[in-house]
């Protein structure tokens, strides 16, 4: 598998799963652009990824910043071959305690941000282009206090199904990779510190391969769906969770 000569954008690529995806695509020869909201993290990630990598500060929930992002990509690269819509976050909020601020914030990033990240990328993408949305098994197993987060990720799955029909004939494919729990700082921060070790140990027992995921596990699935090897795969959700959601 090679992405030599390909241009790839990974939103939220300065840490966690996004960083793992960016490193994998770069290792396969892609010219990688990553986005993030903090300059220091972007600079550190660009150095870690290496290769022909560029970091651009952008908040995907801000449409003007998306316009600036794509203008920069068009100016420097003229085209975009691979888009990984990864930027997103989660909250723990039980019914009865969900605030409007929480709702607006997570839906603005996880759904609105993805919709316009993809829509604004299309003019730069041609036949053979690949879009991968990063979902979550929380869409089918949201768990306690995860209803709002799970709803945003379930929405991504439905978007992919609709979009492949909307752009039928364009030659652009859209698929979803839905990870289970992955060992990243975001996962650690998701749970209360006093219960974190207990929760992680429990999650590990649910995996049929005996461990939690690593960013590289997700990155390899994304690379496959973005590659020509997956040229006849469109609109699928590939669940990468060690089998935890299947039993």
TILUMLUM-620186 format. One line per field, with one value per residue: residue number from 1; residue in one letter; x negated, z, y negated of N, C-alpha, C in turn. Coordinates in steps of 0.001 Angstrom, whole numbers. Layout:
BEGIN
nr = [NUM | ...]
rest = [A | ...]
n.c1 = [X | ...]
n.c3 = [Z | ...]
n.c2 = [Y | ...]
ca.c1 = [X | ...]
ca.c3 = [Z | ...]
ca.c2 = [Y | ...]
c.c1 = [X | ...]
c.c3 = [Z | ...]
c.c2 = [Y | ...]
! end
This chain:
BEGIN
nr = [1 | 2 | 3 | 4 | 5 | 6 | 7 | 8 | 9 | 10 | 11 | 12 | 13 | 14 | 15 | 16 | 17 | 18 | 19 | 20 | 21 | 22 | 23 | 24 | 25 | 26 | 27 | 28 | 29 | 30 | 31 | 32 | 33 | 34 | 35 | 36 | 37 | 38 | 39 | 40 | 41 | 42 | 43 | 44 | 45 | 46 | 47 | 48 | 49 | 50 | 51 | 52 | 53 | 54 | 55 | 56 | 57 | 58 | 59 | 60 | 61 | 62 | 63 | 64 | 65 | 66 | 67 | 68 | 69 | 70 | 71 | 72 | 73 | 74 | 75 | 76 | 77 | 78 | 79 | 80 | 81 | 82 | 83 | 84 | 85 | 86 | 87 | 88 | 89 | 90 | 91 | 92 | 93 | 94 | 95 | 96 | 97 | 98 | 99 | 100 | 101 | 102 | 103 | 104 | 105 | 106 | 107 | 108 | 109 | 110 | 111 | 112 | 113 | 114 | 115 | 116 | 117 | 118 | 119 | 120 | 121 | 122 | 123 | 124 | 125 | 126 | 127 | 128 | 129 | 130 | 131 | 132 | 133 | 134 | 135 | 136 | 137 | 138 | 139 | 140 | 141 | 142 | 143 | 144 | 145 | 146 | 147 | 148 | 149 | 150 | 151 | 152 | 153 | 154 | 155 | 156 | 157 | 158 | 159 | 160 | 161 | 162 | 163 | 164 | 165 | 166 | 167 | 168 | 169 | 170 | 171 | 172 | 173 | 174 | 175 | 176 | 177 | 178 | 179 | 180 | 181 | 182 | 183 | 184 | 185 | 186 | 187 | 188 | 189 | 190 | 191 | 192 | 193 | 194 | 195 | 196 | 197 | 198 | 199 | 200 | 201 | 202 | 203 | 204 | 205 | 206 | 207 | 208 | 209 | 210 | 211 | 212 | 213 | 214 | 215 | 216 | 217 | 218 | 219 | 220 | 221 | 222 | 223 | 224 | 225 | 226 | 227 | 228 | 229 | 230 | 231 | 232 | 233 | 234 | 235 | 236 | 237 | 238 | 239 | 240 | 241 | 242 | 243 | 244 | 245 | 246 | 247]
rest = [X | X | X | X | X | X | X | X | X | X | X | X | X | X | X | X | X | X | X | X | X | X | X | X | X | X | X | X | X | X | X | X | X | X | X | X | X | X | X | X | X | X | X | X | X | X | X | X | X | X | X | X | X | X | X | X | X | X | X | X | X | X | X | X | X | X | X | X | X | X | X | X | X | X | X | X | X | X | X | X | X | X | X | X | X | X | X | X | X | X | X | X | X | X | X | X | X | X | X | X | X | X | X | X | X | X | X | X | X | X | X | X | X | X | X | X | X | X | X | X | X | X | X | X | X | X | X | X | X | X | X | X | X | X | X | X | X | X | X | X | X | X | X | X | X | X | X | X | X | X | X | X | X | X | X | X | X | X | X | X | X | X | X | X | X | X | X | X | X | X | X | X | X | X | X | X | X | X | X | X | X | X | X | X | X | X | X | X | X | X | X | X | X | X | X | X | X | X | X | X | X | X | X | X | X | X | X | X | X | X | X | X | X | X | X | X | X | X | X | X | X | X | X | X | X | X | X | X | X | X | X | X | X | X | X | X | X | X | X | X | X | X | X | X | X | X | X]
n.c1 = [-844 | -619 | -871 | -2159 | -2632 | -74 | 2242 | 3190 | 5583 | 5948 | 8142 | 8020 | 5531 | 3374 | 3001 | 3547 | 5806 | 6015 | 3404 | 2054 | 3178 | 2302 | -479 | -640 | 326 | -1592 | -3848 | -3396 | -3839 | -2270 | -1568 | -922 | 1534 | 2333 | 4813 | 5474 | 6165 | 4333 | 1322 | -1217 | -897 | -346 | -2778 | -4540 | -3435 | -3765 | -6548 | -6874 | -5506 | -6888 | -8365 | -6657 | -4921 | -2371 | -1111 | 1939 | 3651 | 6910 | 10354 | 12835 | 15499 | 15866 | 16783 | 15530 | 12863 | 12544 | 12829 | 10519 | 8609 | 9016 | 8498 | 5777 | 4828 | 5583 | 4020 | 1391 | 1291 | 3168 | 4963 | 6866 | 6615 | 7224 | 9345 | 9622 | 11939 | 11618 | 11618 | 13062 | 14909 | 15756 | 18310 | 19332 | 22488 | 25367 | 28854 | 30970 | 29048 | 27817 | 26480 | 27331 | 25116 | 23213 | 24479 | 24595 | 21860 | 20719 | 22253 | 21720 | 19026 | 18770 | 20781 | 21858 | 19318 | 18105 | 19852 | 19459 | 16717 | 16396 | 18118 | 16980 | 14580 | 15018 | 14861 | 12112 | 11509 | 11273 | 12175 | 11497 | 10897 | 10935 | 12869 | 12824 | 14693 | 14418 | 15952 | 17561 | 17874 | 19632 | 21872 | 23506 | 23368 | 23793 | 23613 | 23573 | 24336 | 23466 | 25099 | 25404 | 22925 | 22855 | 25044 | 24131 | 22159 | 23617 | 25015 | 23027 | 22675 | 25075 | 24907 | 22855 | 24097 | 26123 | 24665 | 23083 | 24884 | 25732 | 23439 | 23059 | 21410 | 19313 | 16887 | 15745 | 15256 | 16898 | 16450 | 16766 | 14877 | 15148 | 13955 | 13485 | 12818 | 9748 | 6350 | 5555 | 4744 | 7082 | 9013 | 8266 | 8747 | 11438 | 12734 | 13531 | 10812 | 10493 | 11804 | 10727 | 8722 | 10081 | 12255 | 10955 | 9720 | 11970 | 13047 | 11064 | 11410 | 13608 | 12808 | 12229 | 9724 | 8122 | 7070 | 7014 | 7566 | 4974 | 3742 | 2514 | 3846 | 6300 | 5422 | 4372 | 6667 | 7989 | 6151 | 6343 | 9054 | 8829 | 7263 | 6456 | 6880 | 9270 | 11121 | 13672 | 15263 | 17693 | 19454 | 19483 | 19365 | 16645 | 15910 | 13649 | 12650 | 11644 | 13549 | 15350 | 17907 | 19390 | 20322]
n.c3 = [0 | -905 | -628 | -2144 | -3583 | -2950 | -1379 | 1873 | 4338 | 7788 | 10199 | 13507 | 14062 | 15773 | 18063 | 19895 | 18390 | 15879 | 15452 | 15321 | 12945 | 11082 | 11215 | 10213 | 7545 | 6550 | 6765 | 4727 | 2541 | 1951 | 1495 | 4202 | 5839 | 8897 | 11292 | 14162 | 17342 | 18906 | 18783 | 19789 | 20198 | 17578 | 16282 | 17609 | 16870 | 14076 | 13908 | 15070 | 13305 | 10902 | 7581 | 4686 | 6019 | 7160 | 9446 | 10265 | 11937 | 13010 | 13782 | 13475 | 13825 | 13136 | 10414 | 8846 | 9462 | 8367 | 5667 | 5316 | 5803 | 3621 | 1504 | 1859 | 1420 | -1247 | -2453 | -1958 | -2653 | -4606 | -4858 | -3184 | -1931 | 82 | 2830 | 6246 | 8572 | 11596 | 13872 | 16999 | 20092 | 23387 | 25958 | 29349 | 30485 | 32249 | 31524 | 32454 | 33487 | 31370 | 29700 | 27768 | 26711 | 26665 | 24833 | 22475 | 22014 | 21576 | 19444 | 17538 | 16936 | 16499 | 14662 | 13001 | 12408 | 11041 | 8852 | 7370 | 7061 | 5276 | 3132 | 2227 | 1355 | -971 | -3544 | -3987 | -4347 | -6455 | -8788 | -7397 | -4960 | -1352 | 1551 | 5021 | 7837 | 11312 | 13546 | 16306 | 18579 | 20467 | 19228 | 18919 | 21314 | 23627 | 26442 | 29996 | 30746 | 28294 | 26238 | 24605 | 23304 | 22018 | 20316 | 18505 | 17170 | 16083 | 14267 | 12380 | 11128 | 9734 | 8046 | 6276 | 4880 | 3503 | 2047 | 163 | -1779 | -2511 | -3809 | -5834 | -8604 | -8619 | -8068 | -5650 | -2530 | 582 | 3825 | 7141 | 10090 | 13123 | 16198 | 19220 | 22739 | 22961 | 23779 | 24622 | 25547 | 25577 | 26113 | 28720 | 30028 | 29842 | 31833 | 35363 | 37532 | 39902 | 39371 | 37113 | 36551 | 37305 | 35529 | 33030 | 33254 | 33338 | 30779 | 29237 | 29721 | 28187 | 25588 | 23032 | 22227 | 24309 | 25088 | 25136 | 22398 | 20321 | 18966 | 16500 | 15650 | 14785 | 12865 | 10852 | 9875 | 8821 | 6841 | 5086 | 4156 | 2884 | 762 | -2593 | -2572 | -1329 | -3151 | -4032 | -1904 | -175 | 1844 | 4165 | 7659 | 9517 | 12253 | 14848 | 17426 | 18838 | 18910 | 20939 | 20819 | 19494 | 20848]
n.c2 = [1186 | -2162 | -5688 | -7520 | -10667 | -11453 | -13697 | -14346 | -15174 | -15450 | -16083 | -17409 | -16332 | -16561 | -15118 | -12006 | -9681 | -10924 | -11888 | -9445 | -8429 | -10333 | -9912 | -7304 | -7597 | -9367 | -7756 | -6048 | -7525 | -9768 | -13277 | -15139 | -17055 | -18447 | -19448 | -21489 | -23047 | -24295 | -25950 | -25096 | -22318 | -21549 | -22184 | -20438 | -17986 | -17986 | -17797 | -15276 | -13597 | -13965 | -13740 | -15053 | -17143 | -19336 | -21712 | -23264 | -25713 | -25355 | -25430 | -23169 | -23688 | -26253 | -27973 | -29909 | -29515 | -26988 | -27647 | -29181 | -27218 | -25408 | -27102 | -27508 | -24906 | -24547 | -26520 | -25639 | -22897 | -22329 | -20220 | -17609 | -14437 | -12587 | -12658 | -12768 | -12944 | -13607 | -15220 | -15805 | -15359 | -14103 | -14011 | -13450 | -13214 | -12913 | -12274 | -14867 | -16429 | -17564 | -20305 | -23249 | -24496 | -22414 | -20693 | -22320 | -22747 | -20144 | -19140 | -21098 | -20641 | -17788 | -17068 | -19291 | -20338 | -18179 | -17852 | -20255 | -20221 | -18097 | -18853 | -21283 | -20353 | -18949 | -20360 | -20292 | -17688 | -14837 | -12205 | -9065 | -10004 | -9799 | -9691 | -9461 | -9079 | -9516 | -7635 | -6087 | -3355 | -4069 | -4903 | -2742 | -1471 | -3350 | -3742 | -4621 | -7965 | -8874 | -9665 | -11986 | -12304 | -9771 | -10079 | -12008 | -10569 | -8463 | -9930 | -10535 | -8083 | -7835 | -10038 | -9262 | -7171 | -8533 | -10427 | -9008 | -8424 | -10962 | -11952 | -10232 | -8811 | -10592 | -9471 | -9644 | -8166 | -7425 | -6453 | -4995 | -4739 | -3220 | -3394 | -1460 | -1873 | -3565 | -3758 | -6732 | -10122 | -11560 | -9604 | -8881 | -11296 | -11410 | -10061 | -10188 | -10869 | -9391 | -7041 | -6059 | -4006 | -1681 | -1705 | -1553 | 943 | 2572 | 2070 | 3204 | 5921 | 6469 | 6597 | 8904 | 9565 | 9103 | 6620 | 2995 | 712 | -737 | -3852 | -3222 | -935 | -1914 | -3662 | -2002 | -778 | -2998 | -3781 | -1602 | -1842 | -4257 | -3687 | -2480 | 206 | 544 | -213 | 583 | 390 | -1268 | -3512 | -1996 | -996 | -440 | 1307 | 1045 | 2494 | 4618 | 6566 | 6087 | 4876 | 6701 | 8845]
ca.c1 = [0 | -1425 | -178 | -3105 | -1998 | 1266 | 2367 | 4158 | 5913 | 6461 | 8547 | 7721 | 4398 | 2217 | 2885 | 4420 | 6095 | 5688 | 1950 | 1706 | 3580 | 1395 | -1776 | -513 | 426 | -2894 | -4796 | -3079 | -4234 | -1359 | -1795 | 130 | 1886 | 3113 | 5356 | 5629 | 6534 | 3249 | 100 | -2317 | -619 | -505 | -4207 | -5127 | -2934 | -4413 | -7893 | -6764 | -5064 | -7974 | -7979 | -6136 | -3747 | -2087 | -73 | 2724 | 4555 | 8295 | 11443 | 13753 | 16840 | 15842 | 16793 | 14530 | 11560 | 12518 | 12566 | 9097 | 7883 | 9078 | 7803 | 4347 | 4556 | 5689 | 2880 | 124 | 1327 | 4136 | 5902 | 6924 | 6937 | 7724 | 9826 | 9995 | 12670 | 11356 | 11790 | 14267 | 14657 | 16877 | 18646 | 20158 | 23580 | 26590 | 30121 | 31338 | 27946 | 27221 | 26673 | 27387 | 23732 | 22621 | 25123 | 24150 | 20430 | 20390 | 22873 | 21011 | 17776 | 18876 | 21677 | 21720 | 17933 | 17853 | 20633 | 18847 | 15374 | 16524 | 18730 | 16049 | 13444 | 15390 | 14324 | 10695 | 11363 | 11734 | 12393 | 10448 | 10765 | 11468 | 13212 | 13051 | 15218 | 14096 | 17120 | 17291 | 18838 | 20646 | 23087 | 24357 | 23301 | 23392 | 23223 | 24086 | 23953 | 22842 | 26153 | 25190 | 21781 | 23268 | 25945 | 23354 | 21450 | 24627 | 25300 | 21992 | 22958 | 26177 | 24405 | 22116 | 25067 | 26803 | 23727 | 22596 | 25906 | 25691 | 22306 | 22959 | 20808 | 18175 | 15655 | 15279 | 15847 | 17026 | 16622 | 16657 | 14157 | 15665 | 13137 | 13884 | 11883 | 8368 | 5470 | 5100 | 4977 | 8504 | 9751 | 7953 | 9395 | 12884 | 13275 | 13051 | 9496 | 10573 | 12385 | 10162 | 8066 | 11117 | 13030 | 10108 | 9553 | 13237 | 13145 | 10106 | 11969 | 14653 | 12162 | 11968 | 8298 | 7436 | 6440 | 7647 | 6954 | 3927 | 3983 | 2057 | 4891 | 7289 | 4738 | 4240 | 7995 | 8227 | 5291 | 6931 | 10248 | 8425 | 6392 | 7061 | 7275 | 10669 | 11802 | 15066 | 15908 | 18274 | 20574 | 19473 | 18822 | 15689 | 15765 | 12309 | 12768 | 11282 | 14728 | 16119 | 19309 | 20020 | 20775]
ca.c3 = [0 | -999 | -879 | -2779 | -4443 | -2472 | -373 | 2878 | 5443 | 8993 | 11187 | 14858 | 13881 | 16601 | 19225 | 19964 | 17200 | 14694 | 15284 | 14845 | 11537 | 10299 | 11153 | 9326 | 6161 | 6176 | 6605 | 3448 | 1459 | 1702 | 1994 | 5216 | 6524 | 10111 | 11948 | 15603 | 17841 | 19717 | 17978 | 20338 | 19905 | 16132 | 15957 | 18124 | 16066 | 12762 | 14088 | 15351 | 12088 | 9933 | 6172 | 4101 | 6853 | 7450 | 10443 | 10085 | 13062 | 12558 | 14564 | 12432 | 14046 | 12635 | 8958 | 8260 | 9595 | 7354 | 4374 | 5302 | 5687 | 2264 | 619 | 1996 | 751 | -2690 | -2884 | -1888 | -3217 | -5719 | -4809 | -1950 | -2282 | 1244 | 3947 | 7451 | 9467 | 12902 | 14989 | 17782 | 21509 | 24102 | 27293 | 30201 | 31012 | 32350 | 31275 | 33636 | 33803 | 30114 | 29530 | 26386 | 26299 | 26308 | 23599 | 21341 | 21792 | 21000 | 18126 | 16618 | 16501 | 16049 | 13511 | 12114 | 11953 | 10041 | 7647 | 6561 | 6693 | 4065 | 2039 | 1710 | 735 | -2234 | -4753 | -4155 | -4507 | -7727 | -8846 | -6678 | -3627 | -259 | 2806 | 6147 | 9033 | 12526 | 14399 | 17609 | 18960 | 21315 | 18426 | 19093 | 22736 | 24198 | 27841 | 30972 | 30646 | 26995 | 25225 | 23665 | 22481 | 21167 | 19282 | 17444 | 16394 | 15285 | 13156 | 11353 | 10368 | 8822 | 7028 | 5259 | 4058 | 2609 | 1184 | -987 | -2818 | -2959 | -4712 | -6759 | -9891 | -8473 | -7882 | -4273 | -1587 | 1966 | 4766 | 8559 | 11008 | 14474 | 17221 | 20608 | 23581 | 22474 | 24796 | 24315 | 26662 | 25563 | 26828 | 30142 | 30546 | 29715 | 33049 | 36623 | 37880 | 40986 | 38863 | 35785 | 36432 | 37398 | 34282 | 31942 | 33443 | 32924 | 29321 | 28673 | 29804 | 27168 | 24301 | 22821 | 21969 | 25578 | 25322 | 24512 | 21140 | 20228 | 17786 | 15272 | 15208 | 14049 | 11709 | 9790 | 9278 | 8017 | 5657 | 4151 | 3513 | 2036 | -308 | -3792 | -2249 | -888 | -4188 | -4234 | -593 | -64 | 2762 | 5257 | 8967 | 9967 | 13702 | 15264 | 18888 | 19412 | 18993 | 22161 | 20553 | 18700 | 21717]
ca.c2 = [0 | -3374 | -6947 | -8434 | -11659 | -11778 | -14750 | -13894 | -16071 | -14797 | -17085 | -16938 | -15432 | -16909 | -14234 | -10848 | -8884 | -11711 | -11871 | -8105 | -8325 | -11170 | -9235 | -6150 | -8062 | -9918 | -6647 | -5407 | -8412 | -10887 | -14627 | -15205 | -18292 | -18201 | -20627 | -21469 | -24373 | -24838 | -26048 | -24298 | -20911 | -21361 | -22190 | -19200 | -16870 | -18039 | -17250 | -13845 | -12902 | -14015 | -13705 | -16294 | -17391 | -20743 | -21929 | -24482 | -25925 | -25493 | -24856 | -22704 | -24223 | -27629 | -27829 | -30796 | -28858 | -25930 | -28289 | -29536 | -25949 | -24861 | -28043 | -27225 | -23629 | -24776 | -27326 | -24906 | -21544 | -22333 | -19102 | -16834 | -13050 | -11843 | -13471 | -12027 | -13847 | -12994 | -16152 | -15587 | -15126 | -13515 | -14494 | -12598 | -14033 | -12115 | -12944 | -15638 | -17342 | -18033 | -21743 | -23731 | -24765 | -21122 | -20231 | -23131 | -22561 | -18839 | -19016 | -21993 | -20002 | -16395 | -16918 | -20447 | -20412 | -17137 | -18150 | -21305 | -19768 | -17280 | -19613 | -22277 | -19658 | -18306 | -21001 | -19969 | -16248 | -14303 | -10765 | -8355 | -10576 | -8979 | -10359 | -8554 | -9728 | -8765 | -7489 | -5485 | -2322 | -4705 | -5086 | -1560 | -1124 | -4634 | -3642 | -5578 | -9383 | -9133 | -9754 | -13087 | -11908 | -8660 | -10583 | -12661 | -9556 | -7774 | -10830 | -10380 | -6857 | -8116 | -10958 | -8508 | -6433 | -9474 | -11136 | -8236 | -8554 | -12355 | -12216 | -9097 | -9136 | -11503 | -8718 | -9851 | -7215 | -7882 | -5349 | -5334 | -3857 | -3444 | -2744 | -1318 | -2613 | -3574 | -4344 | -8084 | -11041 | -11923 | -8559 | -8992 | -12500 | -11239 | -9459 | -10782 | -10322 | -8414 | -5795 | -5808 | -2700 | -653 | -1716 | -1059 | 2388 | 3190 | 1988 | 4153 | 7278 | 6621 | 6846 | 10331 | 9771 | 8964 | 5322 | 1842 | 322 | -1744 | -4686 | -2572 | -8 | -2703 | -4239 | -1005 | -617 | -4196 | -3717 | -640 | -2388 | -5381 | -3201 | -1900 | 1582 | 492 | -980 | 997 | 314 | -2603 | -3649 | -1019 | -1326 | 568 | 1213 | 1470 | 2465 | 5904 | 7421 | 5834 | 4524 | 7756 | 9945]
c.c1 = [-885 | -529 | -1128 | -2360 | -610 | 1197 | 3487 | 4342 | 6492 | 6848 | 8352 | 6527 | 3207 | 2051 | 3759 | 4575 | 5713 | 4204 | 1493 | 2034 | 2624 | 27 | -1732 | -474 | -909 | -3909 | -4593 | -3272 | -3356 | -1951 | -630 | 283 | 2689 | 3671 | 5429 | 5917 | 5443 | 1943 | -1003 | -2120 | -781 | -1970 | -4876 | -4698 | -3591 | -5823 | -7850 | -6391 | -6183 | -7463 | -7507 | -4816 | -3607 | -975 | 619 | 3705 | 5967 | 9233 | 12524 | 15175 | 16978 | 15722 | 15789 | 13137 | 11446 | 12231 | 11088 | 8231 | 7864 | 8455 | 6298 | 3976 | 4598 | 4477 | 1597 | 135 | 2252 | 5226 | 5889 | 7402 | 7622 | 8148 | 10223 | 10615 | 12645 | 11683 | 13121 | 13897 | 15910 | 17110 | 19399 | 21231 | 24853 | 27824 | 30602 | 30274 | 27251 | 27516 | 26727 | 25978 | 23027 | 23169 | 24584 | 22691 | 20132 | 21032 | 22188 | 19738 | 18024 | 19792 | 21565 | 20304 | 17614 | 18602 | 19908 | 17385 | 15429 | 17062 | 17753 | 14809 | 13758 | 14853 | 12851 | 10467 | 11930 | 11950 | 11203 | 10222 | 11432 | 11688 | 13436 | 13507 | 14860 | 15305 | 16726 | 18299 | 19856 | 21931 | 24043 | 24369 | 22897 | 23000 | 23793 | 23491 | 23333 | 23864 | 25876 | 24026 | 22170 | 24174 | 25174 | 22648 | 22410 | 25005 | 24291 | 22256 | 24054 | 25758 | 23706 | 23066 | 25746 | 25845 | 23257 | 23612 | 25908 | 24606 | 22045 | 22378 | 19605 | 16845 | 15051 | 16008 | 15881 | 17311 | 16417 | 15797 | 14621 | 14822 | 13938 | 12928 | 10437 | 7506 | 4870 | 5343 | 6442 | 9346 | 9516 | 8693 | 10915 | 13515 | 12743 | 11770 | 9586 | 11133 | 11713 | 9582 | 9086 | 11907 | 12217 | 9903 | 10818 | 13372 | 12221 | 10652 | 13021 | 14072 | 11851 | 10516 | 7459 | 6734 | 7312 | 6909 | 5827 | 4209 | 3573 | 3082 | 5926 | 6669 | 4638 | 5583 | 8326 | 7414 | 5846 | 8121 | 9923 | 7660 | 7171 | 7478 | 8741 | 11548 | 13248 | 15840 | 16393 | 19454 | 20575 | 19037 | 17937 | 15455 | 14429 | 12258 | 12402 | 12467 | 15659 | 17600 | 20068 | 20571 | 21626]
c.c3 = [0 | -1267 | -1465 | -3729 | -4005 | -1409 | 579 | 3959 | 6588 | 9978 | 12589 | 14873 | 14774 | 17827 | 19036 | 18680 | 15938 | 14406 | 14775 | 13378 | 10658 | 10146 | 10190 | 7862 | 5679 | 5940 | 5283 | 2270 | 1206 | 2182 | 2931 | 5762 | 7755 | 10624 | 13447 | 16054 | 18678 | 18935 | 18481 | 20039 | 18419 | 15761 | 16410 | 17286 | 14696 | 12844 | 14296 | 14105 | 11067 | 8509 | 5692 | 4792 | 7153 | 8486 | 10215 | 11247 | 12543 | 13528 | 13571 | 12631 | 13552 | 11112 | 8278 | 8351 | 8638 | 5978 | 4242 | 5133 | 4249 | 1240 | 663 | 1299 | -760 | -3215 | -2948 | -2646 | -4429 | -5596 | -3432 | -2304 | -1153 | 2321 | 5092 | 8430 | 10866 | 14071 | 15691 | 19235 | 22153 | 25441 | 28038 | 30825 | 31058 | 32004 | 32566 | 34008 | 32545 | 29956 | 28049 | 25855 | 25883 | 24976 | 22396 | 21004 | 21090 | 19633 | 17106 | 16085 | 15836 | 14855 | 12539 | 11550 | 10880 | 8746 | 6774 | 6243 | 5392 | 2903 | 1411 | 1079 | -673 | -3479 | -5021 | -4476 | -5848 | -7645 | -8236 | -5290 | -2579 | 976 | 3865 | 7340 | 10247 | 13451 | 15754 | 17849 | 19966 | 20549 | 18583 | 20532 | 23527 | 25662 | 28703 | 30760 | 29296 | 25880 | 24187 | 22735 | 21514 | 20044 | 18155 | 16570 | 15572 | 14078 | 12035 | 10492 | 9348 | 7718 | 5908 | 4330 | 3051 | 1589 | -11 | -2120 | -3385 | -4002 | -5651 | -8101 | -9809 | -8420 | -6507 | -3354 | -180 | 2856 | 6195 | 9264 | 12420 | 15495 | 18490 | 21449 | 23088 | 23496 | 24302 | 25542 | 26738 | 26294 | 28328 | 30768 | 30574 | 31025 | 34296 | 37087 | 38926 | 40528 | 37578 | 35640 | 36450 | 36091 | 33128 | 32046 | 33016 | 31407 | 28652 | 28697 | 28730 | 25789 | 24154 | 22459 | 23202 | 25835 | 24746 | 23228 | 21328 | 18990 | 16475 | 14755 | 14356 | 12767 | 10554 | 9102 | 8373 | 6732 | 4630 | 3421 | 2607 | 798 | -1502 | -3562 | -1827 | -1910 | -4439 | -2915 | -381 | 901 | 3939 | 6567 | 9400 | 11459 | 14114 | 16786 | 19539 | 19624 | 20152 | 21901 | 19826 | 19549 | 22867]
c.c2 = [-1244 | -4574 | -7982 | -9371 | -12073 | -12879 | -14361 | -14951 | -15255 | -15892 | -16520 | -16017 | -15701 | -16021 | -13005 | -10069 | -9636 | -11738 | -10514 | -7918 | -9117 | -10509 | -8054 | -6587 | -8626 | -8812 | -5916 | -6350 | -9608 | -12209 | -14933 | -16619 | -17904 | -19521 | -20390 | -22882 | -25023 | -24788 | -25125 | -22817 | -20619 | -21264 | -20896 | -18005 | -16833 | -17458 | -15739 | -13052 | -12847 | -14012 | -15063 | -16633 | -18875 | -20822 | -23257 | -24597 | -26157 | -24793 | -24453 | -23206 | -25659 | -27597 | -28745 | -30182 | -27676 | -26513 | -28651 | -28293 | -25461 | -25802 | -27794 | -25923 | -23804 | -25524 | -26512 | -23588 | -21400 | -21274 | -18460 | -15436 | -12289 | -12835 | -12551 | -13022 | -13246 | -13915 | -15926 | -15374 | -14556 | -14183 | -13399 | -13480 | -13201 | -12935 | -13598 | -16642 | -17856 | -19517 | -22103 | -24000 | -23477 | -20621 | -20993 | -22852 | -21243 | -18647 | -19925 | -21350 | -18657 | -16196 | -18088 | -20524 | -19398 | -17435 | -19164 | -21027 | -18982 | -18109 | -20597 | -21643 | -19182 | -19012 | -20702 | -18495 | -15801 | -12809 | -10032 | -8896 | -9704 | -9834 | -9286 | -9388 | -8874 | -8791 | -6954 | -4381 | -2857 | -4969 | -3914 | -1065 | -2364 | -4593 | -4755 | -6964 | -9746 | -9323 | -10830 | -12773 | -10800 | -9110 | -11264 | -11630 | -8702 | -8622 | -10710 | -9159 | -7106 | -9080 | -10199 | -7769 | -7357 | -10074 | -10321 | -8239 | -9968 | -12586 | -11039 | -9563 | -10054 | -10767 | -8891 | -8880 | -7810 | -6678 | -5840 | -4288 | -4205 | -2689 | -2470 | -2149 | -2447 | -4310 | -5658 | -8954 | -11448 | -10884 | -8675 | -10182 | -12377 | -10786 | -10163 | -10091 | -9222 | -7067 | -5306 | -4406 | -1565 | -557 | -1151 | 447 | 3132 | 3189 | 2997 | 5577 | 7524 | 6911 | 8324 | 10606 | 9416 | 7654 | 4217 | 1490 | -675 | -2599 | -4019 | -1566 | -734 | -3243 | -3253 | -749 | -1796 | -4151 | -2741 | -1245 | -3569 | -4940 | -2666 | -453 | 1660 | -227 | -612 | 1016 | -1113 | -2581 | -2701 | -1668 | -174 | 361 | 1820 | 1393 | 3790 | 6827 | 7119 | 5575 | 5623 | 8895 | 9399]
! end
